[in-house]
Amino acid sequence: MKLIYAIVNNDDSHAVQSSLTKNGFQATKLASSGGFLMAGNTTFMVCSEDDKVDEIIGIIKTHSHKRKQFVPNSASYGVGSYTSFPVEVSVGGATIFVTNIERFEKV
């Protein structure tokens, strides 16, 4: 058995959850936030048989989209002079971890 951790942007969370459910997979959903942009994410935990891992990752990939976003960036120009200008960064998509599970029980 495998445990899949998928960290997904909040904008894609509903689509991922709906598609997992529609395809017969149960997931535990946790609210989380990223360290870089401090933006809201959703972490899904899905336990499955080894042969279903690629199907689950495919569902997550299909519904997790990368997008560009502008974020403020501060830069220093000389002594005591600061300015803020936006920088374009890529956000979204999914970060996925797959780990082995020794035992899984639903009680």
KOLMI-238847 format. One record per residue: x, y, z of N, C-alpha, C in turn; residue number from 1; chain. Coordinates in Angstrom, 3 decimals. Layout:
// KOLMI-238847
+----------+----------+----------+----------+----------+----------+----------+----------+----------+-----+--------+
|      n_u |      n_v |      n_w |     ca_u |     ca_v |     ca_w |      c_u |      c_v |      c_w | num | chaine |
+----------+----------+----------+----------+----------+----------+----------+----------+----------+-----+--------+
|        X |        Y |        Z |        X |        Y |        Z |        X |        Y |        Z | NUM |      A |
...
+----------+----------+----------+----------+----------+----------+----------+----------+----------+-----+--------+
This chain:
// KOLMI-238847
+----------+----------+----------+----------+----------+----------+----------+----------+----------+-----+--------+
|      n_u |      n_v |      n_w |     ca_u |     ca_v |     ca_w |      c_u |      c_v |      c_w | num | chaine |
+----------+----------+----------+----------+----------+----------+----------+----------+----------+-----+--------+
|    0.839 |   -1.181 |    0.000 |    0.000 |    0.000 |    0.000 |    0.878 |    1.235 |    0.000 |   1 |      A |
|    0.322 |    2.312 |   -0.520 |    1.014 |    3.588 |   -0.597 |    0.144 |    4.684 |    0.018 |   2 |      A |
|    0.816 |    5.697 |    0.563 |    0.143 |    6.905 |    1.025 |    0.640 |    8.042 |    0.160 |   3 |      A |
|   -0.292 |    8.714 |   -0.478 |    0.023 |    9.827 |   -1.367 |   -0.328 |   11.120 |   -0.648 |   4 |      A |
|    0.659 |   11.997 |   -0.516 |    0.443 |   13.358 |   -0.014 |    0.479 |   14.264 |   -1.233 |   5 |      A |
|   -0.574 |   15.020 |   -1.470 |   -0.611 |   15.946 |   -2.594 |   -0.937 |   17.335 |   -2.074 |   6 |      A |
|    0.001 |   18.262 |   -2.242 |   -0.202 |   19.646 |   -1.824 |   -0.637 |   20.422 |   -3.058 |   7 |      A |
|   -1.860 |   20.955 |   -2.988 |   -2.521 |   21.555 |   -4.145 |   -2.924 |   22.984 |   -3.804 |   8 |      A |
|   -2.840 |   23.880 |   -4.778 |   -3.296 |   25.251 |   -4.596 |   -4.791 |   25.254 |   -4.282 |   9 |      A |
|   -5.219 |   26.143 |   -3.377 |   -6.639 |   26.206 |   -3.004 |   -7.552 |   26.420 |   -4.205 |  10 |      A |
|   -7.073 |   27.118 |   -5.229 |   -7.903 |   27.361 |   -6.419 |   -8.268 |   26.062 |   -7.142 |  11 |      A |
|   -7.448 |   25.028 |   -6.985 |   -7.684 |   23.748 |   -7.662 |   -8.253 |   22.671 |   -6.741 |  12 |      A |
|   -8.366 |   22.980 |   -5.469 |   -8.737 |   22.000 |   -4.464 |  -10.076 |   21.322 |   -4.744 |  13 |      A |
|  -11.086 |   22.100 |   -5.062 |  -12.425 |   21.529 |   -5.277 |  -12.435 |   20.572 |   -6.467 |  14 |      A |
|  -11.781 |   20.954 |   -7.550 |  -11.755 |   20.100 |   -8.743 |  -11.025 |   18.794 |   -8.472 |  15 |      A |
|   -9.924 |   18.855 |   -7.732 |   -9.178 |   17.641 |   -7.390 |  -10.033 |   16.731 |   -6.517 |  16 |      A |
|  -10.637 |   17.302 |   -5.470 |  -11.448 |   16.499 |   -4.559 |  -12.635 |   15.871 |   -5.289 |  17 |      A |
|  -13.313 |   16.636 |   -6.105 |  -14.472 |   16.104 |   -6.839 |  -14.078 |   14.956 |   -7.756 |  18 |      A |
|  -12.966 |   15.112 |   -8.454 |  -12.541 |   14.077 |   -9.388 |  -12.062 |   12.817 |   -8.666 |  19 |      A |
|  -11.356 |   12.988 |   -7.555 |  -10.954 |   11.815 |   -6.778 |  -12.176 |   11.034 |   -6.307 |  20 |      A |
|  -13.168 |   11.752 |   -5.775 |  -14.395 |   11.117 |   -5.287 |  -15.145 |   10.430 |   -6.426 |  21 |      A |
|  -15.249 |   11.127 |   -7.559 |  -15.953 |   10.586 |   -8.720 |  -15.320 |    9.285 |   -9.208 |  22 |      A |
|  -13.996 |    9.175 |   -9.045 |  -13.278 |    7.982 |   -9.494 |  -13.120 |    6.927 |   -8.395 |  23 |      A |
|  -13.819 |    7.133 |   -7.268 |  -13.862 |    6.113 |   -6.228 |  -12.745 |    6.151 |   -5.201 |  24 |      A |
|  -12.006 |    7.261 |   -5.128 |  -10.921 |    7.376 |   -4.162 |  -11.340 |    8.268 |   -3.009 |  25 |      A |
|  -11.026 |    7.828 |   -1.804 |  -11.315 |    8.623 |   -0.615 |  -10.046 |    9.353 |   -0.211 |  26 |      A |
|  -10.190 |   10.618 |    0.169 |   -9.031 |   11.425 |    0.544 |   -9.339 |   12.202 |    1.810 |  27 |      A |
|   -8.329 |   12.356 |    2.637 |   -8.416 |   13.246 |    3.786 |   -7.851 |   14.584 |    3.344 |  28 |      A |
|   -8.583 |   15.647 |    3.648 |   -8.231 |   16.981 |    3.178 |   -7.804 |   17.841 |    4.368 |  29 |      A |
|   -6.618 |   18.440 |    4.279 |   -6.093 |   19.297 |    5.334 |   -5.782 |   20.680 |    4.781 |  30 |      A |
|   -6.094 |   21.722 |    5.555 |   -5.713 |   23.078 |    5.160 |   -4.237 |   23.259 |    5.479 |  31 |      A |
|   -3.503 |   23.883 |    4.562 |   -2.079 |   24.133 |    4.772 |   -1.708 |   25.440 |    4.080 |  32 |      A |
|   -0.515 |   25.938 |    4.364 |   -0.056 |   27.150 |    3.675 |    1.398 |   26.978 |    3.310 |  33 |      A |
|    1.760 |   27.570 |    2.188 |    3.127 |   27.463 |    1.698 |    4.054 |   28.431 |    2.413 |  34 |      A |
|    5.316 |   28.100 |    2.470 |    6.295 |   28.940 |    3.147 |    6.778 |   30.095 |    2.303 |  35 |      A |
|    6.746 |   29.979 |    0.984 |    7.281 |   31.017 |    0.109 |    6.318 |   32.187 |   -0.031 |  36 |      A |
|    5.109 |   31.930 |   -0.489 |    4.129 |   32.995 |   -0.695 |    3.136 |   33.109 |    0.448 |  37 |      A |
|    3.203 |   32.182 |    1.403 |    2.258 |   32.135 |    2.517 |    0.816 |   32.052 |    2.011 |  38 |      A |
|    0.633 |   31.444 |    0.854 |   -0.687 |   31.318 |    0.244 |   -1.356 |   30.038 |    0.723 |  39 |      A |
|   -2.666 |   30.012 |    0.659 |   -3.422 |   28.848 |    1.089 |   -3.281 |   27.681 |    0.138 |  40 |      A |
|   -3.089 |   26.518 |    0.708 |   -3.023 |   25.271 |   -0.036 |   -3.951 |   24.268 |    0.624 |  41 |      A |
|   -4.159 |   23.171 |   -0.054 |   -4.869 |   22.035 |    0.513 |   -3.961 |   20.831 |    0.369 |  42 |      A |
|   -3.785 |   20.085 |    1.441 |   -3.005 |   18.850 |    1.389 |   -3.969 |   17.676 |    1.436 |  43 |      A |
|   -3.911 |   16.857 |    0.397 |   -4.732 |   15.651 |    0.333 |   -3.874 |   14.464 |    0.746 |  44 |      A |
|   -4.443 |   13.568 |    1.548 |   -3.802 |   12.308 |    1.888 |   -4.692 |   11.193 |    1.348 |  45 |      A |
|   -4.123 |   10.374 |    0.475 |   -4.884 |    9.299 |   -0.163 |   -4.106 |    8.002 |    0.012 |  46 |      A |
|   -4.740 |    6.999 |    0.591 |   -4.130 |    5.681 |    0.743 |   -4.687 |    4.784 |   -0.365 |  47 |      A |
|   -3.786 |    4.063 |   -1.040 |   -4.271 |    3.211 |   -2.126 |   -3.358 |    2.021 |   -2.334 |  48 |      A |
|   -3.851 |    1.086 |   -3.111 |   -3.043 |   -0.051 |   -3.534 |   -1.977 |    0.461 |   -4.506 |  49 |      A |
|   -0.863 |   -0.249 |   -4.575 |    0.269 |    0.177 |   -5.405 |   -0.126 |    0.426 |   -6.863 |  50 |      A |
|   -0.994 |   -0.409 |   -7.410 |   -1.345 |   -0.308 |   -8.826 |   -2.268 |    0.876 |   -9.142 |  51 |      A |
|   -2.776 |    1.575 |   -8.147 |   -3.671 |    2.721 |   -8.363 |   -2.952 |    4.067 |   -8.237 |  52 |      A |
|   -1.671 |    4.061 |   -7.825 |   -0.939 |    5.301 |   -7.571 |   -0.868 |    6.172 |   -8.822 |  53 |      A |
|   -0.523 |    5.600 |   -9.967 |   -0.411 |    6.393 |  -11.193 |   -1.748 |    7.009 |  -11.596 |  54 |      A |
|   -2.836 |    6.280 |  -11.384 |   -4.174 |    6.811 |  -11.697 |   -4.493 |    8.023 |  -10.813 |  55 |      A |
|   -4.184 |    7.921 |   -9.532 |   -4.448 |    9.023 |   -8.600 |   -3.590 |   10.234 |   -8.948 |  56 |      A |
|   -2.314 |   10.008 |   -9.227 |   -1.427 |   11.118 |   -9.606 |   -1.907 |   11.754 |  -10.910 |  57 |      A |
|   -2.394 |   10.962 |  -11.838 |   -2.944 |   11.499 |  -13.091 |   -4.141 |   12.406 |  -12.851 |  58 |      A |
|   -5.019 |   12.021 |  -11.945 |   -6.183 |   12.843 |  -11.595 |   -5.718 |   14.174 |  -11.008 |  59 |      A |
|   -4.755 |   14.109 |  -10.098 |   -4.252 |   15.331 |   -9.461 |   -3.594 |   16.233 |  -10.498 |  60 |      A |
|   -2.787 |   15.664 |  -11.394 |   -2.127 |   16.454 |  -12.449 |   -3.145 |   17.123 |  -13.366 |  61 |      A |
|   -4.182 |   16.401 |  -13.716 |   -5.202 |   16.931 |  -14.628 |   -5.897 |   18.155 |  -14.058 |  62 |      A |
|   -6.084 |   18.191 |  -12.745 |   -6.877 |   19.255 |  -12.129 |   -6.047 |   20.278 |  -11.347 |  63 |      A |
|   -4.726 |   20.187 |  -11.401 |   -3.853 |   21.148 |  -10.713 |   -3.080 |   21.928 |  -11.766 |  64 |      A |
|   -3.412 |   23.187 |  -11.901 |   -2.848 |   23.992 |  -12.984 |   -1.839 |   25.006 |  -12.466 |  65 |      A |
|   -0.728 |   25.125 |  -13.197 |    0.242 |   26.177 |  -12.889 |   -0.258 |   27.474 |  -13.504 |  66 |      A |
|    0.009 |   28.573 |  -12.808 |   -0.371 |   29.889 |  -13.309 |    0.672 |   30.903 |  -12.866 |  67 |      A |
|    0.706 |   32.026 |  -13.523 |    1.631 |   33.108 |  -13.175 |    0.914 |   34.093 |  -12.268 |  68 |      A |
|    1.657 |   34.639 |  -11.306 |    1.092 |   35.597 |  -10.369 |    2.169 |   36.636 |  -10.045 |  69 |      A |
|    1.749 |   37.870 |   -9.872 |    2.682 |   38.917 |   -9.473 |    2.628 |   39.079 |   -7.958 |  70 |      A |
|    3.808 |   39.123 |   -7.341 |    3.909 |   39.313 |   -5.894 |    4.840 |   40.484 |   -5.626 |  71 |      A |
|    4.619 |   41.216 |   -4.522 |    5.500 |   42.351 |   -4.232 |    6.908 |   41.877 |   -3.873 |  72 |      A |
|    7.882 |   42.678 |   -4.275 |    9.275 |   42.381 |   -3.961 |    9.927 |   43.685 |   -3.534 |  73 |      A |
|   10.596 |   43.684 |   -2.418 |   11.264 |   44.894 |   -1.945 |   12.733 |   44.837 |   -2.305 |  74 |      A |
|   13.254 |   45.963 |   -2.757 |   14.669 |   46.067 |   -3.090 |   15.218 |   47.345 |   -2.479 |  75 |      A |
|   16.468 |   47.318 |   -2.108 |   17.113 |   48.471 |   -1.486 |   17.944 |   49.213 |   -2.520 |  76 |      A |
|   17.763 |   50.524 |   -2.583 |   18.543 |   51.384 |   -3.477 |   19.246 |   52.433 |   -2.638 |  77 |      A |
|   20.470 |   52.183 |   -2.252 |   21.214 |   53.155 |   -1.461 |   20.841 |   53.080 |    0.007 |  78 |      A |
|   21.332 |   54.021 |    0.772 |   21.137 |   54.058 |    2.214 |   19.716 |   54.503 |    2.546 |  79 |      A |
|   18.943 |   53.634 |    3.211 |   17.602 |   53.985 |    3.662 |   16.574 |   54.170 |    2.571 |  80 |      A |
|   16.886 |   53.801 |    1.352 |   15.947 |   53.971 |    0.240 |   15.446 |   52.607 |   -0.221 |  81 |      A |
|   14.152 |   52.378 |   -0.072 |   13.554 |   51.100 |   -0.468 |   12.441 |   51.345 |   -1.470 |  82 |      A |
|   12.244 |   50.400 |   -2.347 |   11.139 |   50.472 |   -3.289 |   10.518 |   49.084 |   -3.398 |  83 |      A |
|    9.286 |   49.043 |   -3.784 |    8.598 |   47.778 |   -3.945 |    8.101 |   47.679 |   -5.372 |  84 |      A |
|    8.404 |   46.571 |   -6.027 |    7.924 |   46.358 |   -7.378 |    7.515 |   44.896 |   -7.511 |  85 |      A |
|    6.520 |   44.620 |   -8.366 |    6.033 |   43.243 |   -8.483 |    7.000 |   42.357 |   -9.262 |  86 |      A |
|    7.025 |   41.104 |   -8.871 |    7.823 |   40.090 |   -9.551 |    6.885 |   38.955 |   -9.937 |  87 |      A |
|    7.028 |   38.470 |  -11.162 |    6.179 |   37.378 |  -11.623 |    6.751 |   36.037 |  -11.152 |  88 |      A |
|    5.893 |   35.225 |  -10.518 |    6.286 |   33.892 |  -10.066 |    5.266 |   32.870 |  -10.569 |  89 |      A |
|    5.696 |   31.631 |  -10.657 |    4.812 |   30.542 |  -11.052 |    4.208 |   29.932 |   -9.788 |  90 |      A |
|    2.884 |   29.809 |   -9.749 |    2.188 |   29.214 |   -8.609 |    1.267 |   28.119 |   -9.117 |  91 |      A |
|    0.749 |   27.349 |   -8.203 |   -0.199 |   26.297 |   -8.578 |    0.509 |   24.989 |   -8.864 |  92 |      A |
|   -0.164 |   24.147 |   -9.594 |    0.360 |   22.807 |   -9.801 |    0.175 |   21.997 |   -8.536 |  93 |      A |
|    0.951 |   20.968 |   -8.365 |    0.860 |   20.134 |   -7.172 |    2.239 |   19.609 |   -6.814 |  94 |      A |
|    2.459 |   19.438 |   -5.531 |    3.655 |   18.761 |   -5.039 |    3.174 |   17.450 |   -4.440 |  95 |      A |
|    3.726 |   16.342 |   -4.917 |    3.210 |   15.027 |   -4.559 |    4.328 |   14.168 |   -3.956 |  96 |      A |
|    4.011 |   13.556 |   -2.820 |    4.915 |   12.609 |   -2.168 |    4.206 |   11.267 |   -2.087 |  97 |      A |
|    4.921 |   10.187 |   -2.350 |    4.356 |    8.839 |   -2.233 |    5.235 |    8.055 |   -1.261 |  98 |      A |
|    4.611 |    7.501 |   -0.221 |    5.352 |    6.736 |    0.783 |    4.736 |    5.347 |    0.940 |  99 |      A |
|    5.546 |    4.425 |    1.426 |    5.067 |    3.071 |    1.704 |    4.284 |    3.058 |    3.010 | 100 |      A |
|    3.276 |    2.209 |    3.074 |    2.452 |    2.038 |    4.270 |    2.566 |    0.584 |    4.719 | 101 |      A |
|    2.933 |    0.387 |    5.969 |    3.004 |   -0.969 |    6.507 |    1.612 |   -1.504 |    6.846 | 102 |      A |
|    0.771 |   -0.625 |    7.381 |   -0.550 |   -1.060 |    7.836 |   -1.529 |    0.083 |    7.661 | 103 |      A |
|   -2.749 |   -0.257 |    7.234 |   -3.818 |    0.731 |    7.063 |   -5.104 |    0.122 |    7.582 | 104 |      A |
|   -5.772 |    0.841 |    8.464 |   -7.048 |    0.379 |    9.008 |   -8.036 |    1.523 |    9.026 | 105 |      A |
|   -9.261 |    1.233 |    8.710 |  -10.370 |    2.175 |    8.872 |  -11.262 |    1.593 |    9.952 | 106 |      A |
|  -11.366 |    2.296 |   11.076 |  -12.164 |    1.764 |   12.177 |  -13.342 |    2.669 |   12.468 | 107 |      A |
+----------+----------+----------+----------+----------+----------+----------+----------+----------+-----+--------+
